[in-house]
Amino acid sequence: MENLNLAKLNETVTYLKSQITNTPKVGIILGSGLGGLVDEVQIEKAIEYDDIPNFPVSTVKGHGGKLIFGTIQDVQVVMLSGRFHYYEGYNMQEVTFPVRVMNRLGADFLMVSNAAGGMHPDFEVGDLMILQDHINIFPEHPLRGKNDESIGPRFPDMTEPYDLNLISKAQEIAQEKNIKLHKGVYIGLQGPTFETKAEYIWLRTIGGDAVGMSTVPEVIVAKHMGMKVFGMSVITDLGIREEMNEITHEEVLEAANAAAPIMAGIFKDLLIHM
């Protein structure tokens, strides 16, 4: 697989295994402003990205920079507090490298969160959307290049990128807690510009309910390795209204931070079903 260095992957995994005593079952990736879930973790070990061999470093405001090991609901987790984006200049192998590391450490499940622009007419800022599917419009594919069958198949099936059982459980949890929860299709774009009015119309026309600049590459790589995936978006801005206000990253972070505790509660309760 182009640019995927197995020696570096093994070196990173070997180093991390020397730092922890337990085997994580679930990998979690926290998106913009969603670091509040860290408060739910009984932390065993937190390692700065700078200290991990071959690890990229997050450069985006609102993203942390630690790999966290611990437990939530007595479930062993490894949490990426601060993800990496294609628009930062990394290639797709670098963006998705932490997912491969999580899987090699033992994680069979991946939970991903993100901040996204809403396109469905029923969405409001601060709403939560379960990802039931996605559309990939990134200009580079994370599986491009020679495939290594020891990692995953040449042509991975993507008919169910997000686990239907976990989606159903999350909906039950939300109903019990009286939480408004949408379900929809996420579109992944390169960024880093927010979308134009015309792009929002086009993205809605082709089937999108929310749009962002992450998640899709990580989910593809997770499925390539046979992981079960659950994803959720916080709707931080709206691109479907006739009068669109200027969107700023600070406003996105503010909306994400406000919704983060609600999302954290769903993620926490969902873990016991994994």
C-alpha positions in Angstrom: 0.0 0.0 0.0 1.5 3.3 -1.1 3.4 5.1 1.6 2.2 2.7 4.3 5.4 1.6 6.1 4.8 -1.6 8.0 8.1 -1.3 9.8 7.0 2.1 11.1 3.6 0.8 12.1 5.1 -2.1 14.0 7.6 0.3 15.7 4.8 2.5 16.9 2.7 -0.3 18.2 5.6 -1.9 20.0 6.4 1.4 21.7 2.8 1.9 22.8 2.4 -1.6 24.1 5.5 -1.0 26.3 3.6 2.0 27.8 0.3 0.3 28.8 -0.8 -2.7 30.7 -4.2 -3.4 29.2 -5.5 -4.1 25.7 -8.0 -1.5 24.3 -11.2 -2.9 22.8 -12.5 0.3 21.4 -10.8 3.2 19.5 -12.3 6.6 19.8 -11.5 9.7 17.6 -12.7 13.1 18.9 -13.4 15.8 16.5 -13.4 19.6 16.8 -14.5 20.8 20.2 -15.5 17.4 21.3 -12.7 16.7 23.8 -15.2 16.6 26.7 -15.4 12.9 26.4 -11.9 12.7 27.9 -13.6 13.7 31.2 -15.4 10.3 31.1 -12.2 8.3 30.9 -10.5 6.7 33.9 -7.1 7.4 32.4 -4.4 4.8 32.7 -1.9 6.6 30.4 -1.9 9.8 28.3 1.0 10.1 25.8 1.8 13.3 23.8 1.8 12.8 20.0 5.3 14.3 20.0 6.5 11.4 22.1 5.1 8.6 19.9 7.4 7.3 17.2 6.1 8.0 13.6 3.0 9.8 14.8 1.7 12.9 13.1 0.9 16.0 15.1 -2.5 17.9 15.1 -2.2 21.5 14.0 -5.8 22.6 14.3 -7.3 24.8 17.0 -9.8 22.8 19.0 -8.0 19.5 18.7 -5.9 18.1 21.5 -2.6 16.3 21.0 -2.6 13.2 23.2 -3.3 9.5 22.8 -5.2 8.4 25.9 -5.6 4.9 27.3 -8.1 4.0 30.0 -11.6 2.8 30.7 -15.1 4.1 30.2 -17.9 1.9 31.6 -15.3 -0.7 32.4 -14.5 -0.9 28.7 -10.8 -0.5 27.7 -10.4 2.3 25.2 -7.7 4.1 23.3 -8.7 7.7 22.5 -7.3 10.0 19.9 -7.7 13.5 21.5 -7.1 15.5 18.3 -7.3 14.0 14.8 -5.4 14.7 11.6 -6.8 16.1 8.4 -5.8 15.9 4.8 -6.0 19.7 4.4 -3.2 20.0 7.0 -0.8 18.6 4.3 -0.7 15.0 5.4 -1.2 12.3 2.9 -4.0 9.8 3.5 -1.7 7.1 5.0 -0.6 9.7 7.6 -4.2 10.8 8.3 -5.3 7.2 8.9 -2.1 5.9 10.5 -3.6 6.2 14.1 -6.6 4.0 13.1 -4.2 1.3 12.0 -2.3 1.7 15.3 -5.5 1.4 17.3 -6.4 -1.8 15.5 -3.0 -3.3 15.9 -3.2 -2.5 19.6 -6.4 -4.6 19.9 -9.3 -2.4 19.1 -12.1 -4.1 17.1 -14.5 -1.1 17.3 -14.0 2.5 16.2 -16.2 5.4 17.4 -15.7 8.7 15.5 -17.1 12.1 16.1 -17.0 15.3 14.1 -18.3 18.8 13.6 -20.3 19.2 10.4 -22.3 21.6 8.4 -26.0 20.7 8.2 -27.9 20.5 4.9 -31.1 18.7 5.9 -34.0 21.2 6.2 -34.9 19.8 9.7 -31.5 20.3 11.2 -30.7 23.1 13.7 -27.3 24.2 15.1 -26.4 21.9 18.0 -28.3 18.9 16.7 -26.7 15.5 16.7 -26.7 13.2 13.6 -25.8 9.5 13.6 -23.8 8.6 10.4 -25.7 5.9 8.6 -23.7 6.2 5.4 -21.2 8.5 3.7 -20.1 9.9 0.3 -16.4 10.2 -0.3 -15.3 13.3 -2.3 -11.8 13.5 -1.1 -9.2 13.8 -4.0 -7.0 10.9 -2.6 -8.1 7.5 -1.4 -6.5 6.0 1.7 -6.3 2.5 0.1 -4.7 3.7 -3.1 -1.6 1.8 -4.1 -0.4 -1.8 -3.6 -2.5 -3.7 -1.1 -1.1 -5.8 1.7 -3.4 -8.8 2.2 -2.1 -9.2 5.8 -3.8 -5.9 6.7 -7.0 -6.1 4.6 -8.6 -7.1 1.3 -7.8 -5.3 -2.0 -11.5 -4.4 -2.5 -13.2 -3.9 0.9 -17.0 -4.1 1.1 -18.6 -0.8 2.0 -22.3 -1.7 2.0 -22.4 -1.2 5.7 -19.7 1.3 6.7 -21.5 2.1 10.0 -22.7 -0.8 12.1 -26.4 -1.1 12.0 -26.7 -2.8 15.4 -24.7 0.1 17.1 -26.9 2.6 15.3 -30.0 0.9 16.6 -28.6 0.9 20.2 -27.7 4.6 20.0 -31.2 5.4 18.9 -32.6 3.5 21.9 -30.2 5.3 24.3 -31.3 8.7 22.8 -35.0 7.8 23.1 -34.5 6.7 26.8 -32.8 10.0 27.5 -35.2 12.1 25.5 -32.4 13.3 23.2 -33.2 14.6 19.8 -31.2 12.6 17.4 -31.1 12.6 13.6 -29.7 9.9 11.2 -28.2 10.8 7.8 -25.5 10.7 5.2 -22.2 12.5 5.8 -20.1 13.9 2.9 -16.4 14.1 3.3 -14.6 17.0 1.4 -10.9 18.0 1.4 -11.3 21.5 2.9 -10.1 23.7 4.5 -12.6 26.2 3.1 -16.2 26.0 4.2 -18.6 25.3 1.4 -20.1 27.9 -0.9 -23.9 28.3 -1.2 -23.8 26.5 -4.6 -21.7 23.7 -3.2 -24.2 23.2 -0.3 -27.0 22.9 -2.8 -25.0 20.4 -4.9 -24.1 18.3 -1.9 -27.7 18.2 -0.7 -28.8 17.3 -4.2 -26.5 14.3 -4.4 -27.8 12.9 -1.1 -25.9 14.5 1.7 -27.4 15.6 5.1 -24.2 16.9 6.6 -20.7 17.8 5.3 -17.2 17.9 6.9 -13.5 17.6 6.3 -12.7 14.4 8.1 -14.0 10.9 9.2 -14.4 9.3 5.8 -10.8 8.3 5.3 -10.6 6.9 8.9 -13.8 4.9 8.5 -12.6 3.4 5.1 -9.3 2.2 6.8 -11.2 0.9 9.8 -13.5 -1.2 7.5 -10.4 -2.3 5.5 -9.1 -3.9 8.8 -12.5 -5.4 9.7 -13.4 -3.0 12.5 -17.1 -2.2 13.4 -17.7 1.6 13.2 -20.1 4.0 14.9 -20.1 7.7 13.9 -21.8 10.9 15.0 -21.8 14.5 13.9 -22.5 17.7 15.8 -24.3 20.1 13.4 -22.3 23.3 14.0 -23.6 25.5 11.1 -26.3 25.4 8.5 -25.7 25.8 4.7 -29.3 25.3 3.6 -30.9 28.5 4.5 -31.7 31.2 2.1 -29.8 33.7 4.2 -26.4 32.2 5.1 -24.3 34.0 7.7 -20.5 34.0 7.5 -19.1 30.8 9.1 -16.1 31.0 11.4 -14.1 28.2 13.0 -14.7 29.8 16.4 -18.4 29.5 15.9 -18.0 25.9 14.9 -16.1 25.2 18.1 -18.6 27.0 20.2 -21.5 24.9 18.8 -19.5 21.7 19.2 -18.6 22.4 22.8 -22.2 23.1 23.7 -23.4 19.7 22.3 -20.3 17.7 23.4 -21.7 16.6 26.8 -24.8 15.2 25.2 -22.8 13.3 22.6 -20.4 12.1 25.3 -23.3 10.6 27.3 -24.5 8.6 24.2 -21.0 7.4 23.5 -20.5 6.4 27.1 -23.7 4.4 27.3 -23.1 2.8 23.8 -19.8 1.4 24.9 -21.4 -1.3 27.1 -22.9 -2.8 23.9 -19.5 -3.3 22.3 
